[in-house]
Amino acid sequence: MSQQLALFELPPGPAPRAGDRQPVIAPAQAGHAPMAGKTRAKPTAPAATAPASLLAPVEFRHPRASRELRLGDAVVAYALQRVRRRSIGFTVGPDGLSVRAPGWVTLGAVDAALREKADWILRKLSEARQRQQRLESARIVWADGALLPYLGEPLQLVLDPGHGFSDPGAVLLACAGSGDAPRLQIALPHSATAAQIRDAVQAWLMRAARRHFSARLDHFAPLLGVRWSRLRLSSAQTRWGSAKADGSIRLNWRLLHYRPAIIDYVVAHELAHLRVMDHSPRFWDTVASVVPDYARLRGHLRDAPAPLWE
């Protein structure tokens, strides 16, 4: 999720001067003083290794970076875009820092604006990096024996060639022991590619999602005094659901990775929109009437991204 900050409403000014470029700030070099003995001079001790933070500052580098500068203890390489606007805007997303600035603002003024908001920028860059690291650590390996979250619990993928391959499918099996994860038995050979395994699992999850979501919609709709008319499954990367005034509901099938209480929050959220089509206090009161701890569940959904499938 991108974080945006617009600031510095600027009056019209002259065009930037050619060559107005901020030099890259090099990391500081650690200095060492010679050591002296109590009674007589001794040979200088070998210089201690400089701290890693001095030799290799933290770097945040946008893949389309055109400039970089030192902000605190970090080097930030950012993508600069010249646009028709009156202010300098910052956006921090998965790729890093993007800056949009009027064409007449000097590069020095852009860097000065970044330095003024350095704390905000570095905090958001760190949060984005941590989120990406969590995503990478949760990336699903599409192979026999792999684990993925299902309703908040681990689910093990098991390839079962004995089912035949004319019509590949999958069957959920209960765990064999109290400490074992349930297994999703997939009718594919052990030679199946990662893409084949992924597609078979996705097809099964989408069928399971439709059943689960429909049951929860039927549960919450009477409690909220609304009627839903149609359920569609979504594969959106940044949106969990939506609702239309005609009663049609769209829910992201990836929600099936989360525990049931979180799914219930999203279902109730979208059904509440059939009564209040905005996010006013009245809307949140409506959600709270059926999911009192919605704020905690909403925070967990925001802070614990679903695993990467690609």
C-alpha positions in Angstrom: 0.0 0.0 0.0 1.4 3.4 -0.9 1.7 6.2 1.5 1.5 9.7 0.1 2.4 13.1 1.4 1.9 16.4 -0.4 3.5 19.5 0.9 5.2 22.8 0.2 2.6 24.8 -1.8 5.1 26.8 -4.0 4.6 30.1 -5.7 5.5 30.3 -9.4 9.3 30.6 -9.7 12.0 30.5 -12.3 12.9 27.4 -14.3 15.7 25.3 -12.7 19.2 26.2 -13.6 21.2 23.7 -15.7 23.5 21.6 -13.6 21.7 22.3 -10.3 22.6 18.9 -8.9 22.9 17.8 -5.3 26.1 15.8 -4.9 25.8 12.3 -3.4 26.8 12.3 0.3 29.5 9.7 0.9 29.4 7.6 4.1 31.5 9.1 6.9 34.9 7.4 7.5 35.7 6.4 11.1 38.9 7.8 12.5 41.2 6.2 15.0 43.7 7.7 17.4 47.0 5.9 18.3 47.1 4.3 21.7 49.7 5.2 24.3 51.1 3.1 27.2 51.4 4.2 30.8 55.3 4.7 30.8 56.4 4.6 27.2 55.0 4.8 23.8 53.9 1.6 22.2 53.3 0.7 18.6 50.0 1.9 17.2 47.4 -0.8 17.5 45.7 -2.0 14.3 42.7 0.2 13.4 39.4 -1.3 14.5 36.9 -2.2 11.9 34.4 0.6 11.4 30.9 -0.1 12.4 28.8 -1.6 9.5 26.4 1.3 9.8 29.2 3.6 8.7 30.7 1.5 6.0 27.4 0.4 4.5 24.5 2.8 5.3 21.0 1.5 4.8 19.8 1.9 1.2 16.4 2.4 -0.1 16.6 2.4 -3.9 13.7 2.8 -6.3 14.1 0.7 -9.5 13.6 3.8 -11.6 15.7 6.1 -9.4 17.2 9.2 -11.0 18.6 10.9 -7.9 19.8 9.9 -4.5 20.7 11.7 -1.3 21.6 11.0 2.3 18.7 11.2 4.8 19.9 10.6 8.3 21.7 7.2 8.4 20.2 6.1 5.1 20.9 6.6 1.4 17.6 7.2 -0.5 17.6 6.8 -4.3 14.3 8.2 -5.5 12.3 8.4 -8.8 11.7 12.1 -9.7 8.9 13.0 -12.1 8.3 16.6 -13.3 4.6 17.4 -13.5 2.2 20.3 -13.8 1.3 21.0 -10.2 2.0 23.6 -7.5 3.4 21.4 -4.8 6.0 18.7 -4.2 4.4 15.3 -3.5 5.9 12.2 -2.0 4.7 8.6 -2.5 6.2 5.7 -0.6 5.2 2.3 -2.1 6.7 -1.2 -2.5 9.3 0.1 -5.0 10.5 3.0 -2.8 10.2 6.7 -2.8 8.6 8.6 -5.8 8.7 12.3 -6.0 6.5 14.5 -8.2 7.5 18.1 -8.5 6.7 21.1 -10.7 9.1 21.6 -13.6 10.3 25.0 -12.4 11.4 23.8 -8.9 15.1 23.4 -8.6 16.7 20.1 -7.7 18.1 21.7 -4.6 14.6 22.7 -3.4 13.4 19.1 -4.0 16.2 17.7 -1.9 15.5 20.3 0.8 11.9 19.2 0.9 13.0 15.6 1.3 15.3 16.5 4.2 12.6 18.4 6.0 10.3 15.4 5.9 13.1 12.9 6.4 11.6 11.3 9.5 8.3 10.6 7.8 10.0 9.3 4.6 12.4 7.0 6.4 9.6 5.6 8.6 7.4 4.8 5.7 10.3 3.3 3.7 11.2 1.1 6.6 7.5 0.0 7.0 7.3 -0.8 3.3 10.5 -2.8 3.4 9.3 -4.8 6.4 6.0 -5.5 4.7 7.8 -6.7 1.6 10.1 -8.9 3.7 7.0 -10.4 5.4 5.5 -11.1 2.0 8.7 -12.7 0.7 8.9 -14.9 3.8 5.3 -16.0 3.2 5.8 -16.7 -0.5 4.3 -20.1 -1.3 6.5 -22.8 -2.8 4.4 -24.7 -5.2 5.6 -28.3 -4.6 4.6 -31.5 -3.0 4.6 -31.0 0.8 4.4 -27.2 0.7 2.4 -25.3 3.3 0.0 -22.5 2.8 -2.4 -20.8 5.3 -6.0 -21.8 5.1 -8.6 -20.2 7.4 -5.6 -19.1 9.5 -4.0 -22.5 9.9 -1.3 -24.4 7.9 -2.5 -26.6 5.1 -0.2 -29.1 3.5 -0.2 -29.8 -0.2 0.1 -33.4 -1.2 0.4 -34.6 -4.8 -1.5 -37.9 -5.3 -0.9 -39.5 -8.7 -3.3 -42.3 -7.9 -6.3 -40.1 -8.7 -5.6 -39.9 -12.5 -5.1 -36.7 -14.4 -7.9 -36.4 -17.0 -9.8 -34.1 -14.6 -7.4 -32.8 -12.0 -8.9 -31.8 -8.7 -8.2 -31.6 -5.0 -9.7 -33.1 -1.8 -9.3 -31.7 1.7 -8.3 -34.4 4.2 -8.5 -34.2 8.0 -5.2 -34.3 9.8 -4.0 -37.8 10.8 -2.7 -36.7 14.2 -3.4 -33.9 16.7 -0.2 -32.1 15.7 -0.4 -32.6 12.0 -1.7 -30.0 9.5 -4.7 -30.9 7.4 -3.8 -32.0 3.9 -5.0 -30.9 0.5 -4.7 -33.9 -1.7 -4.2 -32.9 -5.4 -4.7 -35.2 -8.3 -1.5 -34.3 -10.1 1.7 -36.3 -10.7 4.9 -35.6 -8.8 6.3 -34.3 -12.1 3.7 -31.5 -12.1 5.1 -28.0 -12.6 4.7 -25.2 -10.0 2.2 -23.5 -12.3 0.0 -26.6 -12.5 0.0 -27.1 -8.7 -0.8 -23.4 -8.2 -3.7 -23.5 -10.6 -5.2 -26.6 -9.1 -4.9 -25.1 -5.6 -6.4 -21.8 -6.7 -9.4 -23.6 -8.3 -10.0 -25.5 -5.1 -9.7 -22.4 -2.9 -12.0 -20.4 -5.1 -14.7 -23.1 -4.8 -14.1 -23.2 -1.0 -14.2 -19.4 -0.8 -17.6 -19.2 -2.6 -19.1 -21.7 -0.2 -17.6 -20.1 2.9 -18.5 -16.5 1.9 -22.0 -17.4 0.9 -22.7 -19.0 4.3 -21.3 -15.9 6.1 -23.3 -13.5 4.0 -26.4 -15.5 4.8 -25.5 -15.3 8.5 -24.8 -11.5 8.7 -27.4 -10.2 6.2 -30.4 -10.8 8.5 -28.6 -9.3 11.5 -28.0 -6.1 9.5 -31.4 -6.0 8.0 -30.1 -6.2 4.4 -30.3 -8.6 1.4 -27.5 -9.5 -0.9 -28.2 -10.5 -4.4 -25.0 -11.8 -6.0 -21.5 -12.9 -4.9 -18.5 -12.4 -7.2 -15.0 -13.5 -6.4 -12.1 -11.0 -6.8 -8.4 -11.5 -7.4 -7.5 -7.8 -6.7 -4.1 -7.2 -5.1 -5.1 -4.2 -2.9 -8.8 -4.5 -2.2 -10.6 -7.1 -0.1 -14.2 -6.4 -1.1 -16.8 -4.0 -2.5 -20.6 -3.6 -2.5 -23.1 -2.1 -4.8 -26.5 -0.6 -4.0 -28.2 -3.4 -6.0 -27.0 -5.9 -3.4 -24.1 -7.4 -5.3 -21.0 -8.2 -3.2 -17.5 -8.8 -4.4 -15.0 -10.5 -2.1 -11.4 -11.5 -2.6 -10.9 -15.2 -2.6 -7.5 -14.7 -1.0 -9.4 -13.9 2.3 -9.5 -17.7 2.7 -5.9 -17.5 4.0 -7.1 -15.6 7.1 -8.9 -16.9 10.2 -12.7 -16.9 10.1 -13.1 -13.9 12.4 -11.2 -11.7 9.9 -13.3 -13.0 7.0 -16.4 -12.2 9.1 -15.2 -8.6 9.5 -14.8 -8.1 5.7 -18.2 -9.8 5.0 -19.9 -7.6 7.6 -18.1 -4.5 6.3 -19.4 -5.0 2.8 -22.9 -5.9 3.9 -23.0 -2.7 6.1 -22.4 -0.7 2.9 -25.9 -1.9 1.7 -27.2 0.4 4.6 -24.5 3.1 4.6 -22.6 3.7 1.4 -19.7 5.6 2.9 -17.3 5.3 5.8 -19.0 7.7 8.2 -19.3 7.1 11.9 -22.8 5.8 11.2 -21.2 3.1 9.0 -18.7 2.0 11.6 -21.5 1.9 14.2 -23.3 -0.4 11.8 -20.3 -2.7 11.5 -19.8 -2.7 15.2 -23.3 -3.8 15.8 -22.4 -7.3 14.5 -18.6 -7.3 14.8 -17.8 -5.4 18.0 -14.0 -5.9 17.7 -13.8 -4.9 14.0 -11.0 -2.4 14.7 -8.6 -5.1 15.9 -9.5 -7.4 13.1 -9.1 -4.6 10.6 -5.7 -3.8 11.9 -4.6 -7.5 11.7 -5.8 -7.6 8.1 -3.7 -4.5 7.3 -0.6 -5.6 9.1 -0.5 -9.3 8.0 -0.6 -9.4 4.2 -1.7 -12.6 2.4 1.1 -14.8 1.1 2.6 -14.2 -2.4 1.4 -16.6 -5.0 3.7 -15.7 -7.9 
